[in-house]
Amino acid sequence: MQTTERPPTGPTRGGQSPVRGVVLVCVAVVIGFFVLRAMDNTSADVVAVDSKATTTTTTAAGGAAGKTGTTAAKPQARPPAQVTVLVANASGVGRAAAKQTDKLKAAGYKTGAPGNAPQGLNLAETQVMAMPGFEADAKKLATDLGKPNAVKPMATPPPVNMAGANVLVLLGTDLAQG
């Protein structure tokens, strides 16, 4: 009996199967897609950044890096000795601004010369206003005064000559009589 050789129908030792090559290329493309997507997340939120910003990266299950975001750090109040406070009497109570200035000086704040609020400005509730960049200091001062809700935006122009002060206390009758 004579055997006849048939031509090979599958891959031969000397060559590669074209199907195998196509599958490898497809796998490489899919892996490349996921790697590039992880490196360049263009769907990330845009956040305003200041000089004290912090960057955080979340890690998904399996150790893959997730979304990276930048958030602005919360401004911290300075020590009282680095904040100059001006007290203006808006209560109508005599010498109230001078008395409050003495209390703030004893608490460690730098103080300007006490004065009076503009004529006709009579306040029942004390207001604390800050020059730009001193908002956290105004909030701390208001809390120190026992009036955490007294912080108001600074008027433009300020109601009194700030004379280099960073925070203005418009003293109302609530603190002037106490």
C-alpha positions in Angstrom: 0.0 0.0 0.0 1.3 3.2 -1.0 0.8 6.3 1.1 0.3 9.7 -0.4 1.2 12.8 1.5 -1.4 15.3 1.8 -0.6 19.0 1.9 -0.7 20.4 5.4 -4.0 22.1 6.3 -3.0 23.7 9.6 0.0 25.8 10.6 3.4 24.4 9.7 6.4 24.4 11.8 8.1 27.0 9.7 5.3 29.6 9.7 2.7 31.2 11.9 -1.1 31.1 11.6 -2.5 34.4 10.3 -5.4 34.0 12.8 -3.1 33.9 15.7 -1.3 37.1 14.6 -4.7 39.0 14.2 -5.7 37.9 17.7 -2.4 39.1 19.2 -2.8 42.5 17.5 -6.3 42.8 18.8 -5.3 42.0 22.3 -2.4 44.5 22.1 -4.8 47.3 20.9 -7.3 46.6 23.7 -4.5 46.6 26.4 -3.1 49.8 24.9 -6.5 51.5 25.0 -6.9 50.8 28.7 -3.4 51.8 29.5 -3.8 55.2 27.7 -7.2 55.7 29.2 -5.8 55.2 32.7 -2.9 57.6 32.0 -4.9 60.4 30.4 -8.2 60.8 32.1 -9.6 63.8 30.2 -13.0 63.5 32.0 -11.5 64.7 35.3 -13.2 67.7 36.9 -11.5 71.0 36.5 -10.9 72.8 39.9 -9.4 76.2 40.6 -6.0 75.8 42.3 -4.3 78.1 44.7 -0.7 78.0 46.1 -1.8 75.7 48.9 -3.6 73.1 46.8 -3.4 69.4 47.5 -3.6 66.6 45.0 -5.3 63.3 45.8 -5.4 60.1 43.8 -8.0 57.4 44.4 -7.1 53.8 44.0 -9.7 51.4 42.6 -10.0 47.8 43.7 -7.2 45.7 42.2 -4.6 48.5 42.7 -5.3 50.4 39.5 -5.0 54.2 39.8 -8.3 55.9 39.6 -9.4 59.5 39.2 -6.9 62.2 40.2 -8.3 65.5 41.5 -6.9 68.8 42.9 -8.7 70.6 45.6 -8.0 74.0 47.2 -6.8 73.8 50.8 -8.9 75.5 53.3 -7.3 78.8 54.3 -6.0 78.8 57.9 -6.3 81.7 60.3 -3.0 83.3 61.2 -1.9 83.7 64.9 -3.5 86.7 66.5 -0.2 88.5 66.6 -0.1 88.6 62.8 -3.6 90.2 62.4 -4.2 93.9 62.9 -7.7 94.7 64.1 -9.5 98.0 63.9 -12.5 98.5 66.2 -15.0 101.2 65.2 -17.9 102.0 67.6 -21.3 101.7 65.8 -23.2 101.3 69.1 -23.5 104.8 70.5 -22.1 103.6 73.8 -19.2 105.8 75.0 -15.7 104.4 75.0 -16.9 101.0 73.8 -14.4 100.8 71.0 -11.5 101.6 73.3 -12.6 98.9 75.8 -13.0 96.3 73.0 -9.6 97.3 71.6 -8.0 96.7 75.0 -9.6 93.2 75.2 -8.3 92.3 71.7 -4.9 93.5 72.6 -4.9 91.4 75.7 -5.9 88.4 73.6 -2.8 88.9 71.5 -4.1 90.8 68.5 -2.3 93.8 67.0 -4.7 96.7 67.1 -5.2 100.0 65.4 -6.4 103.1 67.1 -10.1 102.7 68.1 -12.6 105.0 66.4 -16.2 105.6 65.5 -18.2 104.2 62.7 -19.6 106.7 60.1 -22.3 109.1 61.4 -25.7 107.4 61.4 -24.4 103.8 61.4 -26.0 102.4 64.6 -25.8 98.6 64.9 -27.5 96.3 67.3 -25.4 93.4 66.2 -21.6 93.5 65.8 -20.1 93.0 62.4 -16.7 91.6 61.6 -15.2 92.4 58.1 -12.0 91.3 56.5 -9.7 92.8 53.9 -9.0 90.3 51.0 -7.0 87.3 52.2 -8.0 87.7 55.8 -11.4 86.0 55.7 -10.3 83.1 57.8 -8.9 85.5 60.4 -12.2 87.4 60.6 -14.1 84.2 61.1 -11.7 83.2 64.0 -11.9 86.7 65.5 -15.7 86.6 65.3 -15.7 83.2 67.1 -13.3 84.6 69.7 -15.8 87.4 70.3 -18.6 84.9 70.8 -20.2 86.0 67.5 -19.4 83.3 64.9 -22.2 84.6 62.6 -21.0 88.2 62.7 -18.7 87.9 59.6 -19.9 90.1 56.7 -18.2 90.9 53.4 -16.1 94.0 53.4 -17.8 97.0 51.9 -16.2 98.7 48.9 -14.8 101.2 49.9 -14.5 100.1 53.6 -16.8 102.1 55.9 -13.8 103.6 57.8 -10.2 104.3 57.0 -8.6 100.9 57.6 -5.1 102.5 58.2 -3.4 99.2 57.4 -5.7 97.0 59.5 -6.6 93.6 58.2 -9.9 93.1 60.0 -12.6 95.6 61.0 -14.9 95.2 64.0 -18.0 97.4 63.7 -19.0 97.2 67.3 -22.8 96.9 67.9 -24.7 97.3 71.1 -24.6 93.5 71.7 -20.9 93.7 72.6 -20.6 97.3 73.6 -22.9 96.9 76.6 -21.4 93.6 77.7 
